[in-house]
């Protein structure tokens, strides 16, 4: 019989280690406001703290426009790297930069570990770019490596996966076989297939993490969509492969009453002989709006797990497990539906009940931004905005409202046509542009910027977004 890894035991409530006991007591007795807030990008850098380095002549213009990505992976050797892992290993982990890796079509038989923040893996096509590996969790526990238990293992914040397929080829229906495991914050996965025949296919497990998924195809067995923290999924096709699986979706929102799993306009199906929707071991909160379910969905509402599982005889260990789970089940059953329907007729527990949720949100209010309490809007369509411009006698600081990544050599065009060349600041919220020569303090105060010119490059947000836009070039009013 497979013995779950310690990480799985923690999630299932089967670990009674002192650390887990301490965490439970801290969560149980701490005021809600004291629970850790979602992670944020590094604090803005004061302009006075900038050391731009020696004055330099204006940077040369780009030889060619930025191509829209930084690195190319091609299995046939025609790119910068032949494997995805080699490409991600080349990215520094100490700076918050957006690094975009284009992965050419091909089958990449490898596991990947992403440690750097701000990594985008962009496939050439959803069906043609395939990351595949045979990795059962039991086999990983028996012989560990330094990459992780999944096909794609995400440790860095602000990771984006798009236009590709990730498939765990373990091939056995039922046992744990993870396709994507994540411990980063603000993870975005879109226009992708995430496939397994085992449990925990898509496991985004940062306890206070935020994740966003759009237009996915996801398949698996028990709890094959199982996020922690805050998660928003939209327009996804969700396929249960195992009629014996205890559940398809799972959520752990036990660290903060506001944590939730929102599924909007998603399509669920599974074996015709029957499949079960969802469950939770710890406090979970589920919102399903505009979802459809195939006729095989069983008449069982989303439920809390209590031991023994159906079909097993109770033991003293089952009673102990239930007692350990009780402290992380404080807020009762919280599964909310709106305009969601099953082929062949709805069950009573699927009735519209958003009015019973905290704050009684209207359906139109349940968006990605709402899901994350306004701390992050992955569907934002506007780029980073310039907040202010601060000239000095040697350089000009352009202050953005968020951390940005510079691609190429942008420049400032001053009112008299002088060019101030980009010098430094990528990975922060302040970009420094060197003047061609120092000026007097009086002249510095009179400097006027006519435009910020991308000069064939671009400036992007370092945070993860579903459709990142370049920086807004609108200058603030003087």
Order of alpha helices (4+ residues) and beta strands (2+ residues): alpha-alpha-beta-alpha-beta-beta-beta-beta-beta-alpha-beta-beta-beta-beta-beta-beta-beta-beta-beta-beta-beta-beta-beta-beta-beta-beta-beta-beta-alpha-beta-beta-alpha-beta-beta-beta-beta-beta-beta-alpha-beta-beta
